[in-house]
Amino acid sequence: MSGLAAWGALTVLASHHPVGNLTPQAWFVGAALASGAALLPDLDHPESTVSSTFGSVTLALSSVLNAISHGVYRISRTKRDPNRDGGHRGLTHTLVFAVLAAVVTTAVVQTSKSWALPILMFFFCGLAVRGLMHEWSPKHDAVWIAVTSLALTIACLKWTDQSATTAATCGVAVGIGCIAHYLGDAITEQGCPMLWPVPIAWRTWYPVAPPKIFRMRTGGKVELVLLAPVLTVVAIWLSAIALQRAGALPMLNGVRLIPWT
């Protein structure tokens, strides 16, 4: 939901930029990519919910990302950074990774939309489904996730004019999804080292976070009872505004979705 909310906010606020003037079909592609990308950074943890999305495939990818993240942490940490084991909340939780993910996505889609975009849609739809449905789907039910993701991908691409979806739009969607994840982690107890390798307080892996009184426990009551419902409403609201502007919701024509305008 955070990825969808971030994508909605970006497309609403960037009204004078190409990303704010997308066709409804291109907007939905970006929404799917951003929603899945909001789970992408947690692939650095083999025990995370999303690491089992596609069974052994994503588990293997998670192990590789964890090892790389751990290695980068060990090499680039200062004496003031903790001497920790494991790579969770490391490289994949930095703006450097978000930019890299955006650039790689853009390059891949530019190579060939005919095969690259369906594969990306399948992968990110799977992450999104796993993130949203983890309470109902067993952790290791990779087949169920794969079938659902495939159905969503086919449905979206059947309706979507791929020529209207630019490679840059796909890259921006993935990047903004990752950033949404970082902002969510930043308000948890552990914080998020998103500004690596910029040194802060003599630490290259400084956990960016608000004062402790404003932080919450991951998976705690504040997140589930307060933040999740509010985020869901905001995501739906921003999506409705973006789609209204794109002409996809004629029934809302004349309805003022932004009260202060």
N, C-alpha and C positions, 0 to 999 in steps of 0.2 A: 504493500500500500504506500510505503514511503517513496518508492521509485515512481509509482503512478502519480502521486501528489507532486513530486518534483518535476516530472515531465509536464504535467498540467500547468504548474506555475510558470515554468520556462516558456511554454508556448503561449500562455496568456500575456506574460509580461513583455515578450519579444515580438510585439505586434508589428514593429517596423523592420523586422529582420525576417529572412526567408523561413527560419524555423518557426516563426509565429504566423505564417501564412501557408500552412500545409493543407493538402486535400484531406478529407476525412479518412480516406484509406491510408495515406501516408502517416497521418496522426496515430492511427491504431497500430501500425507497425512499430512506430516509435514507442508507443505506450507498452506494447508487449516486450520490447527489448529493454526499456528502462525498468519495468517491473521485475524482470528476471535478473538484470544487472545489479539490482539492489541487494541480491543474495550472493552475487559473484564473489565479493571479497572473503566471505566465510569459507570458500573452498580451500583456504589455507589451513583448515583444521579438519583432520580425518574423522573426528567425532561429531562434527557439526551436522545439523539436519540436512543441509543441501549436499553434503559430500556423498550421500547415498542415493542421490536423485536418479542416476542411471546405472546403479549397481557398481560393478567392478570398474567400469570406465571412469566414472567420476571419483571413485575411491582412489584409483591409481593417479588421476590428475591431482587430487587433493594431496596425496603423499609427495608428489613432485613439487607442488607449490609450497608445501610446508617445509620441505628440505631447502628449497631456494630461499624462502623467506627467513628461515633460521640462519642460513649461511650469510645472507646480506646483513642480518642483525648483528651477528658476531663480528663481522668485518668492520661495520660502520659505527658500532656503539662506542660511547665514551666511558670513562671511568665512573661517571655518575649514572649511567644507565644500568639497570639491574642485570645481573649475570644469570639470565633465565635460560631455560631449555624450551625447545619447541618454537614454531614460527607463527603461532596465531597472533593476530593483530600486529603483523609486521609489514612486509612489503606490500601486500595486497590491500592494506588499509592506509595507503598514502595517496596523495594527489598525483604523485609520479605514476603510480599504477593506473589511476583513473585516466590520465592523459594517454598512457601507453595503450590501454584497452580501447580508448576511443580511436586512436590512430590506427591500430591493428584492425579494428572492425571496419573502419572506412576503407583501408587498403584492400581488405578481403572482399568487401562488397563491390568495390571498383573493379576487381579482377573479373568477377562474373556474377551478376545478379541471379542468373538462371539457376545456379546451384548453391552459391554462397548464402544468399538471403534465406532460402528455405532451411538450410542447415542451422544458421544462426537463430532463426525463429524457433526451430524445434528445440534447440539447446536452452535458450532463454525462457521459452514457455515452460519447459520442464522445471527450471529453477523456480519460476514464479508459482507453478502449481504445487511444488513441494513446500515452498514457504507458506503458502496460503492454506494448504490442505493437510499439513503434517499431523494435525490432531485426529484426522479421519483415515488417513492412509498409513499403514504400517511402515516403519522406517525403511525396511528393505524391500518394499513392494515396487521395485524398479519397473516391472512390466506394466503395472497400472499407470505409473507416471508417464512412461514412454508412449503408451496408447493414447492417453489423454492429451499429451503434448503434440503428438502427431495429428490428432483430430483438430486441435486448435490451429495448428500450423496450416493444414490443408484448407480449413474453413476461411482463415484470414487471407491466405494467398489466392484462393478462388475468387474472393471478393475484391482483392486489392489489385490495383494497376501498378505493377512493379516499376514501370517506367516513371511513375510519379514519385517514387521513393528514392531519394538521392542517397549516395553512399555517406555523404557528410551528415545527413539526418540520422542515419543509423549509428554513426560514430558518436554524435552528440548525445543520443538517447542512452547509449551504454555508459558514457562518461558521467552523465547526470544521475544515472541510477547508482553508480558506485559512490558518488558524492553524497547522495541521500543516505546511503548506508553509513558513511563516515559520520554524518551529523547525528544519526541515531545512536551510534556507538559513543559519540562524544558526551552524550548526556547520561551515560551509564557510569557506574562506580569506577570502572577501569579507565575511562577516557579513550581517545583514539589518537595515534601518532601520525595524523594525516599530513602534517607539515614537514615530515622527514624529507630531505636531510638538513633542513634549516635548524641550526642550533638554538635552543631556547633553554635558558638557565643551565648552560653548559651540557645540555643533553641533546643528542640528535634524534632520539626516539621519545621526545617529550609528549606525554599523553594530554592532548588538548581536551579541556573539559571546563564546564562552568564551576562556580563554587559548590562545595559538597552538598549544600542544602538543596540545590536544584538538580542533583543527580538521582538516578533511580537504579534499582537492581534489575538486571536483565531477566526477563520473564516474570518479574514480580507483579504485585497487584496494581501498582501505578501504571505500568505498561499495558496490562491486560484490561483493566477496568476503565482507565481514563484515557491514556494516550492512543491506544488502538482504535476505539470508537471515534474519537475526535479526528484522528488521521484519516479514517475511512470516509467520514463526512466531508472533510476538506478535499480529499482526492476526488470524490464524486462531484463535488461542487466545481472544482477547477476544471475537471474533464468536461462537465456540461458547458462551461463558459467557452472553452476552446472549441468544442464541437458546434456550439451555437454560432460562433464566428465563422466556422468553416462551412456552415450551411447544412450540417448533417442532422440538425434537430429543428425542423420547421415548426413543430408544435410549440417551441419555446420562443418563436419570433415575437418580439414585443415584450417579452418578460425580462425585467431588469434583474439579472443575476448578480450584478455588482451594485449594491444599494447606493453607494456613495458617488456613482457616476451620473 
